[in-house]
Amino acid sequence: MATQSSSEPTDDQTTEPAATPAESPAEAQAEPTAVAADESTEVTSPSPAPTTEVVEPVAVPAAETTPAAPAQPTVVFVQAPQPPKKRGARGVGALVALLGAALFAVAYAMLVLLIAVIGSPAGLAPALQYLSSVTFYLPVIIFFLSYLLLVIIVNRGGWWAHVLGGFIVAIVVWVGFVGAALISASAIGASAAEVNSIVLQQLTNPLGFAAAIAAREVPIWVGGLVSKRGRTARARNAEARTAYEQELAEHRATLNSNTAV
């Protein structure tokens, strides 16, 4: 009976936990380190939380304040109005001078034929031959150049300027007729006696007077066209000048207002 009772475990032995295995040397060494770390953590006081300091503004004395930079003036570029260009009648005058040269050639040819018929019926053939020669066309060219110069000088002048200028054109054409006669007679480079003889003959030549008469009348006929263009140009120039002066006054007023600001 005693043997059975000794073999059965008791309640105390059954509830006793099993023995823990022996700790390894590495774990044994790690524990003091952990403890030390915990101890150092407990000993070290926590760092204070960052605080925000409120800095009150300090009033600076008026003497120590930096003066503000002066305001730079604003530069405004305003283009000044340009004066108007004056209109003229030279362009139209050049066309009228060309038209006048054609009219002069027709009038001069008719006077030549009239003089030939009045002189003698047999003089019609020499007259037609004269109309096809250089002596006839040289006064025409001289008329065109002289009247064109008159138009350029007169420009916006009235009709009276063409009437008076026609006398000058007639004299120039007559001198050109005499020069053309000298060229046709091969008197260029001849002796003075021969030149004087030819000039004296041409002074009484009716063809020279016909050229001068035609050159005198044509500016009167076509001068009105140039003078009309001149009146229109003067009126437009006056309007443009008035508009320019008004615009210039407004421009000056704008500059004065900007300067005052």
C-alpha positions as CSV (number, residue, x, y, z in Angstrom):
1,M,0.0,0.0,0.0
2,A,2.9,2.3,0.8
3,T,4.3,1.7,-2.7
4,Q,1.2,2.9,-4.6
5,S,1.0,6.1,-2.5
6,S,4.6,7.0,-3.3
7,S,4.3,6.6,-7.1
8,E,1.3,8.9,-7.6
9,P,2.1,12.6,-7.9
10,T,0.7,15.0,-5.5
11,D,-1.3,18.1,-6.4
12,D,1.6,20.3,-5.5
13,Q,3.9,18.6,-7.9
14,T,1.3,18.6,-10.7
15,T,0.7,22.4,-10.6
16,E,4.3,23.3,-10.3
17,P,5.6,24.8,-13.5
18,A,8.4,23.2,-15.4
19,A,11.8,24.5,-14.9
20,T,12.9,27.1,-17.5
21,P,15.9,26.2,-19.6
22,A,19.2,27.8,-18.8
23,E,19.8,31.2,-20.5
24,S,22.5,31.5,-23.2
25,P,25.5,33.7,-22.5
26,A,24.5,36.1,-25.2
27,E,21.1,36.7,-23.7
28,A,22.6,37.1,-20.3
29,Q,24.9,39.8,-21.6
30,A,22.0,41.6,-23.5
31,E,19.8,42.0,-20.4
32,P,22.2,44.3,-18.5
33,T,22.5,46.5,-21.7
34,A,18.8,46.8,-22.0
35,V,18.4,47.7,-18.4
36,A,21.1,50.2,-18.7
37,A,19.4,51.8,-21.6
38,D,16.2,51.9,-19.7
39,E,17.9,53.5,-16.8
40,S,19.5,56.1,-18.9
41,T,16.2,56.9,-20.5
42,E,14.6,57.4,-17.1
43,V,17.5,59.6,-15.8
44,T,17.7,61.9,-18.9
45,S,15.2,64.7,-18.6
46,P,13.0,65.4,-21.7
47,S,14.1,68.3,-24.0
48,P,11.9,71.3,-23.6
49,A,9.3,71.9,-26.4
50,P,10.2,74.8,-28.7
51,T,8.5,78.0,-27.7
52,T,7.5,80.9,-30.0
53,E,8.6,84.2,-28.7
54,V,6.4,87.2,-29.6
55,V,8.6,90.2,-30.5
56,E,6.8,93.4,-29.9
57,P,7.5,96.1,-32.6
58,V,9.8,98.8,-31.4
59,A,8.9,102.3,-32.5
60,V,11.8,103.9,-34.5
61,P,12.3,107.6,-33.9
62,A,11.4,109.8,-36.9
63,A,15.0,111.0,-37.2
64,E,16.3,107.5,-37.7
65,T,13.8,106.5,-40.4
66,T,15.1,106.2,-43.9
67,P,13.6,108.8,-46.2
68,A,11.6,107.3,-49.1
69,A,13.0,107.6,-52.6
70,P,11.4,110.4,-54.6
71,A,9.0,109.2,-57.3
72,Q,10.5,109.1,-60.7
73,P,8.6,111.2,-63.3
74,T,6.9,109.2,-66.0
75,V,8.2,110.1,-69.4
76,V,5.5,110.0,-72.1
77,F,6.6,110.3,-75.7
78,V,4.0,112.0,-77.8
79,Q,4.8,112.3,-81.5
80,A,4.3,115.8,-82.7
81,P,2.1,116.3,-85.7
82,Q,4.0,116.7,-89.0
83,P,3.2,119.7,-91.1
84,P,1.3,118.9,-94.3
85,K,3.0,118.8,-97.6
86,K,2.0,121.5,-100.0
87,R,0.2,120.3,-103.1
88,G,1.1,121.8,-106.4
89,A,0.1,121.9,-110.1
90,R,3.4,120.8,-111.6
91,G,2.3,117.2,-112.4
92,V,-0.8,118.4,-114.2
93,G,1.2,121.3,-115.7
94,A,3.7,118.8,-117.3
95,L,0.8,117.0,-119.0
96,V,-0.7,120.3,-120.1
97,A,2.7,121.3,-121.5
98,L,2.8,118.1,-123.5
99,L,-0.7,118.8,-124.7
100,G,0.3,122.4,-125.5
101,A,3.3,121.1,-127.6
102,A,0.9,119.0,-129.7
103,L,-1.5,122.0,-130.2
104,F,1.5,124.2,-131.0
105,A,2.6,121.8,-133.7
106,V,-0.9,121.7,-135.3
107,A,-1.3,125.5,-135.1
108,Y,2.2,126.1,-136.5
109,A,1.6,123.7,-139.4
110,M,-1.7,125.4,-140.3
111,L,0.0,128.8,-140.3
112,V,2.8,127.5,-142.5
113,L,0.3,126.1,-145.0
114,L,-1.7,129.3,-144.9
115,I,1.4,131.4,-145.6
116,A,2.4,129.1,-148.4
117,V,-1.1,129.3,-150.1
118,I,-1.2,133.1,-149.7
119,G,2.3,133.5,-151.2
120,S,1.7,131.4,-154.3
121,P,-0.1,128.2,-155.1
122,A,3.2,126.6,-156.1
123,G,4.5,127.2,-152.6
124,L,2.4,124.4,-151.1
125,A,4.9,121.7,-152.1
126,P,7.8,123.4,-150.4
127,A,5.6,123.9,-147.3
128,L,4.8,120.2,-147.1
129,Q,8.5,119.5,-147.4
130,Y,9.2,122.0,-144.6
131,L,6.7,120.3,-142.3
132,S,8.7,117.0,-142.6
133,S,12.1,118.6,-141.9
134,V,14.0,119.0,-138.6
135,T,13.6,122.8,-139.0
136,F,9.9,122.4,-138.3
137,Y,10.2,120.1,-135.3
138,L,13.0,122.0,-133.5
139,P,10.7,124.9,-132.6
140,V,8.1,122.4,-131.4
141,I,10.7,120.9,-129.0
142,I,11.8,124.3,-127.8
143,F,8.2,125.3,-127.2
144,F,7.6,122.2,-125.0
145,L,10.7,122.8,-122.9
146,S,10.2,126.5,-122.5
147,Y,6.5,126.1,-121.6
148,L,7.3,123.3,-119.2
149,L,9.8,125.5,-117.4
150,L,7.1,128.2,-117.2
151,V,4.7,125.8,-115.6
152,I,7.3,124.7,-113.0
153,I,8.0,128.3,-112.1
154,V,4.3,129.4,-112.0
155,N,3.1,126.2,-110.3
156,R,-0.1,127.3,-108.4
157,G,-0.2,130.7,-110.1
158,G,-3.3,132.1,-111.8
159,W,-4.2,132.2,-115.5
160,W,-2.6,135.6,-115.8
161,A,0.8,134.1,-115.2
162,H,0.4,131.9,-118.3
163,V,-0.8,134.9,-120.3
164,L,2.3,137.0,-119.4
165,G,4.6,134.0,-119.6
166,G,3.4,133.3,-123.1
167,F,5.4,136.3,-124.4
168,I,8.6,134.9,-123.0
169,V,7.8,131.5,-124.6
170,A,7.2,133.2,-127.9
171,I,10.6,135.0,-127.9
172,V,12.4,131.7,-127.0
173,V,10.6,129.8,-129.8
174,W,11.5,132.6,-132.3
175,V,15.2,132.4,-131.3
176,G,14.9,128.6,-131.7
177,F,13.5,129.0,-135.2
178,V,16.5,131.2,-136.1
179,G,18.9,128.6,-134.7
180,A,17.1,125.8,-136.6
181,A,17.5,127.8,-139.8
182,L,21.3,128.2,-139.1
183,I,21.5,124.4,-138.5
184,S,19.7,123.6,-141.7
185,A,21.9,126.0,-143.7
186,S,25.0,124.4,-142.3
187,A,26.1,127.8,-141.0
188,I,27.4,126.4,-137.7
189,G,31.2,127.1,-137.8
190,A,31.0,129.4,-140.8
191,S,32.4,132.9,-140.9
192,A,30.7,135.7,-139.1
193,A,29.7,137.3,-142.4
194,E,27.8,134.2,-143.5
195,V,26.1,133.8,-140.1
196,N,25.0,137.5,-140.1
197,S,23.6,137.1,-143.7
198,I,21.5,134.1,-142.7
199,V,20.3,135.7,-139.5
200,L,19.2,138.8,-141.4
201,Q,17.2,136.7,-143.8
202,Q,15.4,134.8,-141.0
203,L,14.5,138.1,-139.3
204,T,12.0,138.8,-142.0
205,N,10.9,135.2,-142.6
206,P,7.2,134.9,-142.0
207,L,7.6,131.3,-140.8
208,G,9.5,132.6,-137.8
209,F,6.7,135.0,-137.0
210,A,4.2,132.2,-137.4
211,A,6.1,130.1,-134.8
212,A,6.2,133.0,-132.4
213,I,2.4,133.7,-132.8
214,A,1.5,130.1,-132.2
215,A,3.8,130.0,-129.2
216,R,2.1,133.1,-127.8
217,E,-1.4,131.8,-128.2
218,V,-1.1,128.2,-127.0
219,P,-0.3,129.1,-123.3
220,I,-3.5,131.3,-123.3
221,W,-5.5,128.3,-124.5
222,V,-4.2,125.7,-122.1
223,G,-3.1,127.9,-119.2
224,G,-6.6,127.8,-117.7
225,L,-6.3,124.1,-117.0
226,V,-3.1,124.5,-115.0
227,S,-4.5,127.5,-113.1
228,K,-7.6,125.6,-112.2
229,R,-5.5,122.8,-110.8
230,G,-3.6,125.5,-108.9
231,R,-6.7,126.9,-107.3
232,T,-7.7,123.4,-106.2
233,A,-4.3,122.9,-104.7
234,R,-4.4,126.2,-102.8
235,A,-7.7,125.4,-101.3
236,R,-6.6,121.9,-100.2
237,N,-3.4,123.4,-98.8
238,A,-5.4,125.9,-96.7
239,E,-7.6,123.1,-95.3
240,A,-4.6,121.0,-94.5
241,R,-2.9,123.9,-92.8
242,T,-5.9,124.7,-90.7
243,A,-6.2,121.0,-89.6
244,Y,-2.5,120.9,-88.8
245,E,-2.6,124.0,-86.6
246,Q,-5.6,122.6,-84.7
247,E,-3.8,119.3,-84.2
248,L,-0.7,121.1,-83.1
249,A,-2.6,123.2,-80.5
250,E,-4.1,120.0,-79.1
251,H,-0.7,118.4,-78.9
252,R,0.7,121.4,-77.0
253,A,-2.2,121.3,-74.6
254,T,-1.5,117.6,-74.0
255,L,2.2,118.3,-73.2
256,N,1.3,121.1,-70.8
257,S,-1.2,118.9,-68.9
258,N,1.5,116.1,-68.6
259,T,4.0,118.6,-67.4
260,A,1.7,120.0,-64.8
261,V,1.0,116.5,-63.4
